[in-house]
Amino acid sequence: MHVLGLSFFYHDSAAAIVKDGVLLAAAAEERFSRLKHDHGFPALAVEFCLREAGVTAADLDYVVFYEKPFVKFERILLSALQTFPRSWKVFRESMLTWLTDKLWVKDLIRERLKVERKRILFADHHMSHAASAFYCSPFEEAAILTVDGAGEWSTATMGVGKGSTIRIDREMRFPHSVGLLYSAFTAFCGFEVNEGEYKLMGMAPYGKPRYVDKVKEVVKIAGDGSIWHDMSYFSYHWSPDSTLSRKFTDLFGPVRDLAQVDKTLDPYYADVAASIQAVTEEILIAMANHLHRETGLKRLAMAGGCALNCVANDKIRRATPFKEIYVQPAAGDDGGAVGAALWATHALLGQPRRFVMEHAYWGKEYGEDAILDFLKREGIPHVRCASDEQAIDRAVDTLLKGEVIGWYDGRFEWGPRALGARSILGDPRRAEMKDVVNAKIKFREAFRPFAPSVLVENAHEYFDL
């Protein structure tokens, strides 16, 4: 049985294919289209998944979309009506996009893939997240926590997975959202919402959490981690192009000048970043602790965009009674494609679990002949190494000279993290290397961090584990 999972029309469109409960391939559309956070129909990712599985669309048993468009439209429509007339622009834009495109996902899938309507299924957004975490984990039973900006109505859920079943017990609803709270401060610090949250996380260590009390003026945190926004500080629920209200900037000051974002690291905004990071960690730890009290389980599976906050994940591991934590590597909306396919396979069709996502290399691989053809076609100078050992030696020699290399190996990564399949490498012993890579190669902010790569047997020498 082949099940295709799809995620699109918000950001990070993706496709994934599962055969008899085993993932065969998964990829974000941006990896093929070269459009960052591509949100369109993932035609190229679908083509790759079908080819990797050796099937055509006609062979698919089911196609599963990662959320329910009509329920999401209900939320957008009711939110616009509740804040009218301030929300008239949101209402107008929603009508234009939803009534012409976003509501008719089933028709679009049927048109593009030529599959029967009865073979097209829809999962709840947060169920897709939960399924992507639990069904990919090695756990037979686990607590499940999903936290993001917003799905249909849910912004966070708590539940339990056991065997092939998932039960969602609690939810937090829009407009109260950890993800949207973090995004609001992302906008305040001069970064793009839905794109710059990881930049905010990277800036936080350069500041001190001096403004936690101010953050808690705009959001109240309950003992179970649920939150309540004072919506007078925000405008994302009624404005199409603004996240923050005048009251927010009266409290925190002016939004960081976009012209200065790439040039300076303003200590004040670094302190604000550290403050919202600290509050986010407090909220997530409270959620996880409550979930542990409710379930008594020792294992936790996490997904949703907030599960990409790796700093918070480490705090959860240290500050809660959970003994093991599994985070699905494509924890954002792209991962919903895998979750939707696995949800249909197990929860709907009752197939037993046969799969654990033990690595994140589910994308396309290009053979040596294809690489050689490309290099020749583009006139790129190249040397062909006789063996992997020779290639590694050449790379090591290059790094020791203080140069930077692009490392390519096998299938590309599933999720936003570079994990050695498509990575930029530099010698971390050189103090200047961080600035060289940031300024001259990636053309990004000087404060942006890098991920260290260390052999697992040597990890204890470098990290406090």
C-alpha positions as CSV (number, residue, x, y, z in Angstrom):
1,M,0.0,0.0,0.0
2,H,1.4,3.4,-1.1
3,V,0.3,6.6,0.7
4,L,1.4,10.1,-0.4
5,G,1.4,12.8,2.2
6,L,1.3,16.5,1.1
7,S,1.8,19.8,2.8
8,F,1.4,23.1,1.0
9,F,-0.3,26.5,0.8
10,Y,1.2,28.0,4.0
11,H,5.0,27.6,4.0
12,D,7.6,24.9,3.5
13,S,5.5,22.8,1.1
14,A,6.6,19.1,1.0
15,A,5.7,15.6,-0.1
16,A,6.4,12.2,1.5
17,I,5.6,8.7,0.4
18,V,5.0,5.7,2.7
19,K,4.8,2.1,1.5
20,D,3.2,-0.4,4.0
21,G,4.1,1.9,6.9
22,V,7.7,2.5,5.8
23,L,8.9,5.9,4.7
24,L,10.6,5.8,1.3
25,A,11.2,9.4,0.5
26,A,10.4,12.9,1.8
27,A,11.5,16.3,0.5
28,A,10.5,20.0,0.8
29,E,9.6,21.7,-2.5
30,E,12.2,24.4,-1.9
31,R,15.0,21.9,-2.4
32,F,14.0,21.5,-6.1
33,S,12.4,24.9,-6.9
34,R,15.2,26.9,-5.2
35,L,12.5,29.2,-3.7
36,K,13.0,29.6,0.1
37,H,10.0,28.4,2.0
38,D,8.2,27.6,-1.2
39,H,4.5,27.3,-0.3
40,G,3.0,26.2,-3.7
41,F,1.8,22.8,-4.7
42,P,4.9,20.6,-4.3
43,A,4.9,19.2,-7.9
44,L,8.7,18.6,-8.0
45,A,8.8,16.9,-4.6
46,V,5.8,14.7,-5.6
47,E,7.6,13.7,-8.8
48,F,10.7,12.8,-6.8
49,C,8.8,10.8,-4.2
50,L,6.9,8.8,-6.9
51,R,10.1,8.1,-8.8
52,E,11.9,7.0,-5.6
53,A,9.0,4.6,-4.8
54,G,8.9,3.3,-8.4
55,V,5.2,4.1,-8.8
56,T,3.0,6.6,-10.6
57,A,0.1,8.6,-9.1
58,A,-2.3,6.0,-10.5
59,D,-0.7,3.5,-8.2
60,L,-1.3,5.5,-5.0
61,D,-3.9,4.0,-2.6
62,Y,-4.4,7.3,-0.8
63,V,-3.2,11.0,-0.9
64,V,-3.4,12.7,2.4
65,F,-3.3,16.5,3.0
66,Y,-1.8,17.6,6.3
67,E,-4.7,19.8,7.5
68,K,-8.4,20.6,7.0
69,P,-8.8,23.7,4.8
70,F,-12.5,24.4,5.6
71,V,-11.8,24.3,9.4
72,K,-8.9,26.7,8.9
73,F,-11.0,29.0,6.8
74,E,-13.6,29.0,9.6
75,R,-10.9,30.3,12.0
76,I,-9.7,33.0,9.6
77,L,-13.2,34.1,8.8
78,L,-14.5,34.2,12.4
79,S,-11.3,36.0,13.6
80,A,-11.8,38.6,10.9
81,L,-15.5,39.1,11.8
82,Q,-14.7,39.4,15.5
83,T,-12.2,42.2,14.9
84,F,-14.1,44.0,12.1
85,P,-13.8,46.8,10.9
86,R,-10.1,46.8,11.7
87,S,-9.7,43.5,9.9
88,W,-11.2,44.5,6.6
89,K,-7.9,44.1,4.8
90,V,-7.5,40.6,6.2
91,F,-11.1,39.8,5.3
92,R,-10.6,41.0,1.7
93,E,-7.3,39.2,1.2
94,S,-8.7,36.0,2.8
95,M,-11.6,36.0,0.5
96,L,-9.4,36.5,-2.6
97,T,-6.9,33.7,-1.7
98,W,-9.2,31.2,0.0
99,L,-12.2,31.3,-2.3
100,T,-10.1,31.1,-5.4
101,D,-7.4,28.6,-4.3
102,K,-6.9,27.4,-0.7
103,L,-10.4,26.0,0.0
104,W,-10.3,23.7,-3.0
105,V,-7.4,21.5,-2.1
106,K,-9.1,18.3,-3.0
107,D,-9.9,19.6,-6.5
108,L,-6.3,20.8,-7.0
109,I,-4.9,17.4,-5.9
110,R,-7.3,15.6,-8.2
111,E,-6.4,17.8,-11.1
112,R,-2.6,17.6,-10.6
113,L,-2.3,13.9,-9.7
114,K,-5.4,12.5,-11.6
115,V,-6.5,10.5,-8.5
116,E,-10.1,9.8,-7.5
117,R,-11.7,12.1,-5.0
118,K,-12.4,9.2,-2.7
119,R,-8.7,8.5,-2.4
120,I,-8.0,12.0,-1.1
121,L,-8.0,12.3,2.7
122,F,-7.5,15.1,5.2
123,A,-5.8,15.1,8.6
124,D,-6.0,17.7,11.4
125,H,-2.9,19.9,11.3
126,H,-1.8,19.1,14.8
127,M,-2.6,15.4,14.4
128,S,-0.2,15.5,11.4
129,H,2.4,17.0,13.7
130,A,1.7,14.4,16.4
131,A,1.8,11.5,14.0
132,S,5.1,12.8,12.5
133,A,6.6,12.7,16.0
134,F,5.2,9.5,17.5
135,Y,5.1,7.2,14.4
136,C,8.6,8.2,13.5
137,S,9.9,7.6,17.0
138,P,11.2,4.3,18.4
139,F,8.7,4.5,21.3
140,E,5.9,2.0,21.7
141,E,4.2,4.4,24.1
142,A,4.9,8.1,24.7
143,A,3.5,11.4,25.6
144,I,3.1,13.7,22.6
145,L,3.6,17.5,22.6
146,T,3.0,19.7,19.5
147,V,3.5,23.4,19.6
148,D,3.5,25.9,16.7
149,G,2.0,29.1,15.4
150,A,-1.5,27.9,14.5
151,G,-3.1,25.0,12.6
152,E,-6.8,25.1,12.1
153,W,-7.7,26.4,15.6
154,S,-5.1,24.5,17.7
155,T,-1.8,26.2,18.5
156,A,-0.6,23.4,20.9
157,T,-1.7,19.9,21.8
158,M,-1.0,17.3,24.4
159,G,-1.7,13.6,23.9
160,V,-0.5,10.0,24.1
161,G,0.6,7.6,21.5
162,K,0.4,3.8,22.0
163,G,1.1,1.3,19.4
164,S,-0.7,2.4,16.2
165,T,-3.1,4.9,18.0
166,I,-2.7,8.5,19.0
167,R,-5.1,10.3,21.4
168,I,-5.1,14.1,21.6
169,D,-6.3,15.0,25.1
170,R,-5.8,18.8,25.4
171,E,-5.4,21.7,23.0
172,M,-4.6,25.4,23.2
173,R,-6.4,27.6,20.6
174,F,-5.8,30.6,18.4
175,P,-5.0,33.5,19.0
176,H,-3.1,32.3,22.1
177,S,0.0,30.7,20.8
178,V,3.6,30.1,21.8
179,G,4.7,30.2,18.2
180,L,2.9,33.4,17.4
181,L,4.3,35.0,20.6
182,Y,7.8,34.1,19.5
183,S,7.1,35.4,16.0
184,A,5.9,38.7,17.4
185,F,9.3,39.2,19.0
186,T,11.0,38.0,15.9
187,A,9.3,40.9,14.0
188,F,10.2,43.3,16.8
189,C,13.9,42.4,16.5
190,G,13.8,43.1,12.8
191,F,13.5,39.6,11.3
192,E,10.9,38.2,9.0
193,V,8.1,36.2,10.6
194,N,8.0,32.5,9.6
195,E,11.5,32.8,8.4
196,G,13.6,34.6,11.1
197,E,12.7,32.8,14.3
198,Y,15.9,30.8,14.2
199,K,17.8,34.1,13.9
200,L,16.1,35.3,17.1
201,M,17.1,32.1,18.8
202,G,20.7,32.6,17.5
203,M,20.8,36.2,18.8
204,A,19.5,35.3,22.3
205,P,22.8,34.1,23.8
206,Y,24.4,37.5,23.1
207,G,21.9,39.1,25.5
208,K,20.7,38.8,29.1
209,P,17.0,38.1,29.9
210,R,16.5,41.5,31.5
211,Y,13.0,42.0,30.2
212,V,11.2,38.8,31.3
213,D,8.8,40.8,33.5
214,K,7.9,43.0,30.5
215,V,7.3,39.9,28.3
216,K,4.9,38.7,31.0
217,E,2.9,41.8,30.8
218,V,1.8,40.7,27.3
219,V,1.3,37.0,28.1
220,K,0.0,35.2,31.2
221,I,1.4,31.7,31.8
222,A,-0.7,29.1,33.7
223,G,0.8,26.2,35.7
224,D,0.1,23.7,32.9
225,G,2.0,25.9,30.4
226,S,-1.1,27.2,28.7
227,I,-0.9,30.9,27.9
228,W,-3.2,33.8,27.5
229,H,-2.2,36.8,25.3
230,D,-3.3,40.3,26.1
231,M,-4.4,40.9,22.5
232,S,-4.2,44.6,22.8
233,Y,-0.4,44.3,22.4
234,F,-0.8,42.4,19.0
235,S,-2.3,43.0,15.6
236,Y,-1.6,39.6,13.9
237,H,-5.3,38.6,14.5
238,W,-6.6,41.5,12.4
239,S,-3.8,43.0,10.3
240,P,-2.4,41.4,7.1
241,D,1.0,43.0,7.3
242,S,1.6,43.9,11.0
243,T,2.2,41.7,14.0
244,L,2.5,44.3,16.8
245,S,0.2,47.1,18.0
246,R,1.2,50.6,19.1
247,K,0.8,49.4,22.7
248,F,3.6,46.8,22.2
249,T,6.0,49.4,20.9
250,D,5.0,51.8,23.7
251,L,6.1,49.1,26.1
252,F,9.2,47.8,24.4
253,G,10.3,50.7,22.2
254,P,10.6,51.0,18.4
255,V,10.8,47.9,16.1
256,R,14.5,47.3,15.2
257,D,15.5,49.2,12.1
258,L,15.7,46.7,9.2
259,A,18.6,48.6,7.7
260,Q,20.7,47.8,10.8
261,V,19.8,44.1,11.2
262,D,22.7,42.9,9.1
263,K,25.2,45.5,10.4
264,T,25.1,45.6,14.2
265,L,24.1,43.6,17.2
266,D,22.2,46.1,19.3
267,P,22.6,45.1,23.0
268,Y,19.0,46.1,23.8
269,Y,17.4,43.8,21.1
270,A,19.8,41.0,22.1
271,D,18.4,41.3,25.7
272,V,14.9,41.3,24.4
273,A,15.7,38.1,22.3
274,A,17.2,36.5,25.5
275,S,14.0,37.4,27.4
276,I,11.5,35.9,25.0
277,Q,13.7,32.8,24.7
278,A,13.7,32.4,28.5
279,V,9.9,32.9,28.6
280,T,9.5,30.4,25.8
281,E,11.6,27.9,27.6
282,E,9.6,28.4,30.8
283,I,6.3,27.8,28.9
284,L,7.5,24.6,27.1
285,I,9.0,23.2,30.3
286,A,5.7,23.9,32.1
287,M,3.8,22.1,29.3
288,A,6.2,19.1,29.4
289,N,6.0,18.9,33.2
290,H,2.2,19.0,33.1
291,L,2.1,16.3,30.4
292,H,4.4,14.1,32.5
293,R,2.1,14.6,35.6
294,E,-0.9,13.7,33.5
295,T,0.5,10.6,31.7
296,G,3.3,9.3,34.0
297,L,5.1,8.3,30.9
298,K,8.9,8.4,30.6
299,R,9.2,9.2,26.9
300,L,8.2,12.3,25.0
301,A,7.7,12.9,21.3
302,M,7.7,16.5,20.0
303,A,6.8,18.3,16.8
304,G,5.5,21.6,15.5
305,G,7.6,24.6,14.6
306,C,8.5,25.4,18.2
307,A,10.2,21.9,18.5
308,L,12.9,23.4,16.2
309,N,14.0,25.5,19.1
310,C,16.8,23.2,20.0
311,V,17.9,25.3,23.0
312,A,14.5,24.9,24.5
313,N,14.5,21.2,23.7
314,D,17.7,20.8,25.7
315,K,16.1,22.7,28.6
316,I,13.1,20.3,28.5
317,R,15.5,17.3,28.6
318,R,17.2,18.7,31.7
319,A,14.3,20.2,33.6
320,T,11.6,17.6,33.2
321,P,11.3,14.0,34.4
322,F,11.2,12.6,30.8
323,K,14.0,10.1,30.3
324,E,13.9,10.1,26.5
325,I,12.8,12.8,24.0
326,Y,12.3,12.3,20.3
327,V,12.1,15.4,18.0
328,Q,11.0,14.8,14.4
329,P,13.7,16.5,12.3
330,A,11.3,18.3,10.0
331,A,9.2,19.5,12.9
332,G,7.6,22.4,11.0
333,D,4.9,22.2,8.4
334,D,7.0,20.3,5.9
335,G,7.0,17.4,8.4
336,G,3.2,17.4,8.3
337,A,3.5,15.6,5.0
338,V,5.2,12.6,6.7
339,G,2.7,12.8,9.6
340,A,-0.3,12.9,7.4
341,A,0.8,9.8,5.4
342,L,1.7,7.8,8.6
343,W,-1.6,8.9,10.3
344,A,-3.6,7.5,7.4
345,T,-1.5,4.3,7.4
346,H,-1.8,3.5,11.1
347,A,-4.7,5.4,12.6
348,L,-7.2,5.1,9.7
349,L,-6.1,1.9,7.9
350,G,-4.9,0.1,11.0
351,Q,-1.6,-1.1,9.6
352,P,1.0,-2.0,12.3
353,R,4.1,0.2,12.8
354,R,7.2,-1.0,11.0
355,F,9.3,2.1,10.8
356,V,11.6,4.3,12.9
357,M,13.1,7.5,11.5
358,E,16.7,6.9,12.6
359,H,18.3,9.4,10.2
360,A,17.2,12.5,8.3
361,Y,18.5,11.6,4.8
362,W,15.2,11.1,2.8
363,G,15.9,13.5,-0.1
364,K,17.2,13.0,-3.6
365,E,20.6,11.6,-4.4
366,Y,22.6,12.3,-7.6
367,G,25.0,9.7,-8.9
368,E,28.6,10.4,-10.0
369,D,27.6,10.4,-13.7
370,A,24.9,13.1,-13.1
371,I,27.4,15.2,-11.1
372,L,30.1,14.8,-13.8
373,D,27.6,15.8,-16.5
374,F,26.6,18.9,-14.6
375,L,30.2,20.0,-14.0
376,K,31.1,19.5,-17.7
377,R,28.0,21.3,-18.9
378,E,28.6,24.3,-16.7
379,G,32.3,24.4,-17.4
380,I,33.3,24.0,-13.7
381,P,36.9,22.9,-13.0
382,H,36.9,19.6,-11.2
383,V,39.1,16.7,-10.0
384,R,37.7,13.2,-9.7
385,C,39.0,11.4,-6.7
386,A,39.7,7.7,-7.0
387,S,38.1,6.7,-3.6
388,D,36.2,8.1,-0.7
389,E,39.4,8.1,1.3
390,Q,41.2,10.3,-1.2
391,A,38.2,12.7,-1.2
392,I,38.3,12.9,2.6
393,D,42.1,13.5,2.6
394,R,41.7,16.3,0.1
395,A,38.9,17.9,2.2
396,V,40.9,17.7,5.4
397,D,43.9,19.3,3.7
398,T,41.7,22.1,2.4
399,L,40.2,22.7,5.9
400,L,43.7,22.7,7.5
401,K,44.7,25.5,5.1
402,G,41.9,27.7,6.5
403,E,39.7,27.3,3.4
404,V,36.0,26.6,3.4
405,I,34.4,23.7,1.5
406,G,31.0,22.6,0.4
407,W,30.4,19.0,1.4
408,Y,28.0,16.9,-0.6
409,D,27.2,13.3,0.3
410,G,24.2,11.0,-0.6
411,R,20.6,12.0,-0.2
412,F,19.8,15.5,1.0
413,E,18.4,16.2,4.5
414,W,14.8,16.1,5.6
415,G,14.1,19.3,7.6
416,P,15.9,22.6,7.8
417,R,19.2,21.5,9.4
418,A,22.3,20.9,7.4
419,L,23.5,17.5,8.7
420,G,26.5,16.6,6.5
421,A,24.7,15.7,3.3
422,R,24.7,19.3,2.1
423,S,26.9,21.3,4.4
424,I,29.4,24.2,4.5
425,L,32.5,23.2,6.5
426,G,35.3,25.2,8.1
427,D,38.0,24.6,10.7
428,P,36.4,25.6,14.0
429,R,39.8,26.0,15.6
430,R,40.4,29.2,13.7
431,A,38.9,32.2,15.5
432,E,38.2,34.1,12.2
433,M,36.3,31.2,10.6
434,K,32.9,32.2,11.9
435,D,33.2,35.7,10.4
436,V,34.6,34.3,7.1
437,V,31.7,31.9,6.6
438,N,29.0,34.4,7.8
439,A,30.2,37.4,5.9
440,K,31.9,36.0,2.7
441,I,30.0,32.8,2.0
442,K,26.5,32.9,3.6
443,F,26.2,36.7,3.6
444,R,24.3,36.7,6.9
445,E,24.4,38.4,10.3
446,A,27.7,38.2,12.1
447,F,26.2,36.7,15.3
448,R,24.7,33.7,13.6
449,P,25.9,30.4,15.1
450,F,27.1,27.2,13.6
451,A,26.6,23.5,14.4
452,P,29.6,21.6,15.5
453,S,30.2,18.1,14.0
454,V,32.0,15.7,16.4
455,L,32.4,11.9,16.3
456,V,29.9,10.5,18.8
457,E,32.7,8.7,20.8
458,N,34.4,12.1,21.3
459,A,31.2,14.1,22.1
460,H,31.8,14.1,25.9
461,E,35.0,15.9,25.3
462,Y,33.3,18.9,23.9
463,F,29.7,18.9,25.3
464,D,28.1,18.8,28.7
465,L,25.8,15.7,28.1
